[in-house]
């Protein structure tokens, strides 16, 4: 249920508006002055605010500016009995959706509120598209000419135009999310959101709220009603990464959504519909999890209407030269460098490595080499590759922090004390690196 806060000092006008909007199905709250309105806004987090310009304790525009500083982004309708151009311009400039002149026409008011909520829903959808930079993820982004990858390309082409659920299986770092994006952005619903949920990174109790949203008051700190990813996805794609980590309890709820295409928010009472296509991915053996009773077999078959297997990099080594060229182009563009030459001995080494981390590990190795390169050539010594006979863990078992301390010291030495290069290689921020150096009392070589 959408909530509306009316900030109006005229009690009769306020009660009349509240009565009308309640009949229309909205949850309505009243405030008779600016200070109370600001407090009520913080308390109930309304979806829409109707704000009178002239209040006994403040100018309505000042109240509008103050409320706009809060993290919750409501829609604002400004009301006044004085129709003047200057106030109208100021109200719109400060973020009001519409400027209404009293006495209000209820038919006009209803249409304005409906339009305001439609625009807000569109803005939510566009914000996700902007996060994705509206990038067209085409099959061209997936590099490889091996027979295994050609089969993957064919499968993407076959399923992209359908609405069927898809299960992508493959080891970590093989590009499962990239395949999911290629499917989405080559579909007729490419303008709809592509929403990613990392099921292994979110606590189970929070994951349910992330997926379905929650009603206000559903649990402690649930002061605002939120939209879940199923609702935000619309007719787009919901990508469930590491779906094998979903708890059995949530698996049953996910199964029901897939079967009925409807759901309720946590603590909510209204049934919502979803048209989102589900693309799930995992690096685990779901069949083995089913045998152990850790994954529902009926959910497994609902997810794998179509199944795509991504081969590990060690099984398609012929693709490494093309991948290296593609990744170097990407890395140079991001780092504003021009390191594109790969000598034959370096390429031979890249072809021989096992790449247990797959394409992601290859990209990280090349990123490090580009950062450390003195010219435009990738050198062996700049690659984080251990000799075949090297056994890094052939020693007493130690706490993880000791391993971290040792590795950060190693990278600092390799970069000759450059904190900028070290933080880029470690993929951490400069403040985080400084904190680690201080915490572990590391030695920073002079530049």
TIMIMI-854137 format. One record per residue (C-alpha): residue number from 1; x, y, z. Coordinates in steps of 0.2 Angstrom, whole numbers. Example, Ala and Ser with C-alpha at 12.3 -4.5 7.8 and 13.67 -1.06 7.14 Angstrom:
2
     n      xx      yy      zz
     1      62     -22      39
     2      68      -5      36
This chain:
447
     n      xx      yy      zz
     1       0       0       0
     2       7      17      -5
     3       9      29       9
     4       5      48       9
     5      10      62      21
     6       0      78      21
     7       8      93      29
     8      -6     106      30
     9     -10     118      44
    10     -29     120      39
    11     -37     105      49
    12     -52     105      38
    13     -42     104      22
    14     -31      91      29
    15     -45      79      35
    16     -54      81      19
    17     -39      76       9
    18     -35      62      21
    19     -53      55      20
    20     -53      56       0
    21     -36      48      -1
    22     -39      34      11
    23     -55      29       1
    24     -43      28     -14
    25     -33      15      -5
    26     -18      25       2
    27     -11      25      19
    28     -12      43      25
    29      -4      53      39
    30      -6      71      44
    31       5      85      50
    32      -1     102      54
    33      16     111      53
    34      33     110      46
    35      43     103      61
    36      30      90      64
    37      30      86      45
    38      49      83      45
    39      48      71      60
    40      33      62      53
    41      43      60      37
    42      58      52      46
    43      46      41      55
    44      35      34      42
    45      45      36      26
    46      30      40      14
    47      30      37      -4
    48      22      54      -8
    49      21      71       2
    50       8      84      -1
    51      15     100       6
    52       7     117       9
    53      18     132       5
    54      12     143      19
    55      14     134      36
    56      13     143      53
    57      31     139      58
    58      40     138      41
    59      40     141      23
    60      35     126      14
    61      50     127       2
    62      62     127      17
    63      53     111      23
    64      54     104       6
    65      73     107       5
    66      75     100      23
    67      66      84      19
    68      75      81       2
    69      91      79      12
    70      84      63      20
    71      89      47      11
    72      72      42       7
    73      67      49     -10
    74      48      53     -10
    75      38      62     -23
    76      32      79     -18
    77      16      89     -23
    78      16     107     -17
    79      -1     115     -13
    80      -5     134     -11
    81     -19     146     -12
    82      -8     159     -20
    83      -4     155     -38
    84      12     164     -43
    85      25     161     -56
    86      40     163     -44
    87      34     151     -31
    88      30     138     -44
    89      48     139     -52
    90      56     138     -35
    91      45     123     -30
    92      50     114     -46
    93      68     119     -44
    94      69     111     -27
    95      62      94     -33
    96      43      96     -32
    97      34      84     -45
    98      19      96     -47
    99      12     112     -40
   100      -7     112     -36
   101     -18     127     -33
   102     -31     127     -20
   103     -46     123     -20
   104     -40     106     -26
   105     -49      97     -39
   106     -50      79     -33
   107     -51      71     -51
   108     -35      81     -55
   109     -27      77     -39
   110     -30      58     -42
   111     -23      59     -59
   112      -8      69     -53
   113      -4      56     -39
   114      -6      41     -51
   115       6      50     -64
   116      18      54     -50
   117      19      35     -45
   118      21      30     -63
   119      36      42     -66
   120      44      36     -49
   121      43      18     -55
   122      50      22     -72
   123      64      32     -63
   124      68      16     -52
   125      69       6     -68
   126      80      18     -77
   127      92      20     -62
   128      96       1     -64
   129      99       4     -83
   130     111      18     -79
   131     120       7     -67
   132     123      -5     -81
   133     128      10     -92
   134     114       4    -104
   135     128      -7    -111
   136     124     -19    -125
   137     131     -35    -119
   138     133     -45    -135
   139     140     -61    -139
   140     155     -51    -145
   141     160     -49    -127
   142     162     -67    -125
   143     179     -72    -133
   144     184     -89    -140
   145     184     -99    -155
   146     185    -117    -147
   147     172    -130    -151
   148     166    -129    -132
   149     163    -110    -133
   150     155    -111    -150
   151     142    -122    -142
   152     139    -109    -129
   153     137     -96    -142
   154     124    -106    -151
   155     114    -109    -135
   156     114     -90    -131
   157     107     -87    -148
   158      94    -100    -146
   159      87     -95    -128
   160      89     -76    -129
   161      72     -73    -138
   162      63     -84    -126
   163      57     -81    -108
   164      62     -98    -101
   165      72    -100     -85
   166      91    -104     -88
   167     104    -112     -77
   168     122    -108     -80
   169     135    -120     -73
   170     153    -117     -72
   171     168    -115     -61
   172     172     -98     -53
   173     179     -85     -65
   174     172     -93     -81
   175     161     -79     -85
   176     143     -85     -80
   177     137     -67     -77
   178     144     -61     -93
   179     134     -75    -102
   180     118     -70     -92
   181     120     -52     -98
   182     123     -58    -116
   183     106     -67    -115
   184      97     -53    -108
   185     104     -39    -119
   186     101     -49    -134
   187      83     -52    -129
   188      67     -42    -134
   189      67     -36    -116
   190      84     -28    -116
   191      77     -11    -111
   192      71     -19     -95
   193      82     -20     -79
   194      96     -34     -77
   195      96     -37     -58
   196     110     -46     -50
   197     108     -55     -33
   198     124     -64     -26
   199     115     -77     -15
   200     131     -82      -6
   201     135     -64      -1
   202     119     -60       8
   203     113     -67      25
   204      98     -79      22
   205      86     -68      33
   206      91     -52      22
   207      91     -62       6
   208      72     -65       7
   209      69     -46       9
   210      81     -42      -5
   211      71     -54     -17
   212      54     -50     -12
   213      55     -33      -2
   214      47     -30      15
   215      33     -20      22
   216      35      -6      35
   217      36     -14      52
   218      40     -31      46
   219      55     -32      57
   220      66     -22      68
   221      73      -6      58
   222      60      -9      44
   223      54       9      45
   224      51      10      26
   225      42      -1      14
   226      55      -7       1
   227      53     -15     -16
   228      61     -32     -19
   229      72     -37     -34
   230      58     -47     -41
   231      47     -31     -42
   232      61     -20     -48
   233      66     -32     -62
   234      48     -30     -70
   235      49     -40     -86
   236      68     -40     -86
   237      80     -53     -80
   238      84     -58     -62
   239     101     -66     -61
   240     103     -77     -46
   241     122     -80     -44
   242     128     -94     -33
   243     110    -101     -31
   244     117    -117     -23
   245     120    -107      -7
   246     101    -103      -5
   247      95    -110      11
   248      81    -124      10
   249      68    -113      18
   250      71     -99       5
   251      72    -113      -9
   252      54    -117      -6
   253      48     -99      -7
   254      58     -97     -23
   255      50    -112     -30
   256      33    -106     -27
   257      37     -89     -35
   258      43     -98     -51
   259      27    -109     -51
   260      14     -96     -47
   261      23     -80     -54
   262      17     -71     -38
   263      24     -67     -21
   264      21     -56      -6
   265      33     -44       3
   266      40     -50      20
   267      27     -44      32
   268      16     -39      18
   269      -2     -45      14
   270      -4     -40      -4
   271       0     -52     -18
   272      11     -45     -31
   273      15     -52     -49
   274      31     -55     -57
   275      36     -57     -75
   276      54     -58     -73
   277      65     -71     -82
   278      76     -80     -69
   279      94     -85     -74
   280     103     -94     -61
   281     121     -98     -60
   282     132    -109     -48
   283     149    -116     -47
   284     143    -131     -37
   285     137    -148     -42
   286     118    -146     -39
   287     115    -165     -42
   288     127    -169     -27
   289     118    -156     -16
   290     102    -164     -20
   291     108    -181     -15
   292     114    -173       2
   293      97    -165       4
   294     104    -148       3
   295      95    -143     -13
   296      77    -146     -19
   297      76    -157     -34
   298      60    -149     -40
   299      68    -132     -39
   300      83    -138     -49
   301      72    -144     -63
   302      62    -128     -63
   303      78    -118     -64
   304      87    -129     -78
   305      73    -128     -91
   306      88    -124    -102
   307     106    -128     -95
   308     122    -120    -101
   309     139    -127     -96
   310     154    -115     -96
   311     170    -124     -99
   312     185    -120     -88
   313     200    -111     -96
   314     211    -126     -95
   315     199    -135    -107
   316     200    -122    -120
   317     218    -116    -120
   318     217    -112    -138
   319     206     -97    -133
   320     220     -89    -122
   321     228     -79    -136
   322     212     -71    -141
   323     207     -69    -123
   324     224     -61    -119
   325     222     -48    -133
   326     204     -44    -128
   327     208     -42    -109
   328     224     -32    -113
   329     213     -20    -123
   330     201     -18    -109
   331     214     -16     -96
   332     224      -3    -105
   333     208       7    -108
   334     204       6     -89
   335     221      10     -84
   336     225      22     -98
   337     241      12    -103
   338     247       6    -119
   339     254     -11    -115
   340     249     -23    -129
   341     264     -33    -134
   342     265     -51    -128
   343     282     -60    -133
   344     281     -78    -139
   345     289     -85    -122
   346     276     -75    -112
   347     262     -82    -122
   348     269     -99    -121
   349     269     -97    -102
   350     251     -91    -102
   351     246    -106    -112
   352     254    -118    -100
   353     247    -112     -84
   354     233    -121     -76
   355     222    -105     -72
   356     212    -113     -58
   357     204     -96     -57
   358     199     -97     -75
   359     197     -80     -85
   360     196     -70     -69
   361     213     -76     -64
   362     220     -73     -81
   363     213     -55     -81
   364     221     -52     -64
   365     238     -58     -70
   366     237     -47     -85
   367     232     -32     -75
   368     247     -34     -63
   369     258     -36     -78
   370     252     -20     -86
   371     253     -10     -70
   372     271     -15     -67
   373     276     -14     -86
   374     290      -1     -89
   375     287       0    -108
   376     273      -8    -119
   377     278     -26    -117
   378     272     -39    -105
   379     287     -47     -96
   380     288     -64     -87
   381     294     -56     -71
   382     278     -45     -70
   383     267     -60     -71
   384     261     -67     -54
   385     266     -85     -59
   386     275     -96     -47
   387     288    -109     -55
   388     280    -126     -57
   389     291    -134     -43
   390     287    -120     -31
   391     276    -125     -16
   392     270    -110      -7
   393     262    -119       7
   394     276    -131      11
   395     277    -125      29
   396     268    -125      45
   397     250    -120      45
   398     248    -102      50
   399     233     -90      53
   400     226     -81      37
   401     232     -64      43
   402     250     -70      42
   403     247     -76      24
   404     239     -58      21
   405     254     -50      29
   406     266     -60      19
   407     258     -57       3
   408     256     -38       5
   409     274     -37       9
   410     278     -47      -6
   411     268     -35     -18
   412     276     -20     -10
   413     293     -27     -13
   414     288     -31     -31
   415     282     -13     -34
   416     297      -6     -26
   417     286       2     -13
   418     273      10     -24
   419     257      11     -14
   420     247      16     -29
   421     253       0     -39
   422     251     -11     -24
   423     233      -5     -21
   424     229      -8     -39
   425     236     -26     -39
   426     228     -30     -23
   427     211     -22     -29
   428     210     -12     -13
   429     209       6      -9
   430     224      16      -4
   431     217      20      13
   432     214       1      16
   433     232      -2      11
   434     238      11      23
   435     228       3      36
   436     235     -14      33
   437     253      -7      32
   438     251       0      49
   439     242     -15      56
   440     255     -27      51
   441     270     -15      53
   442     275     -18      35
   443     291     -12      28
   444     288       0      13
   445     303       0       2
   446     309      18      -3
   447     304      23     -21
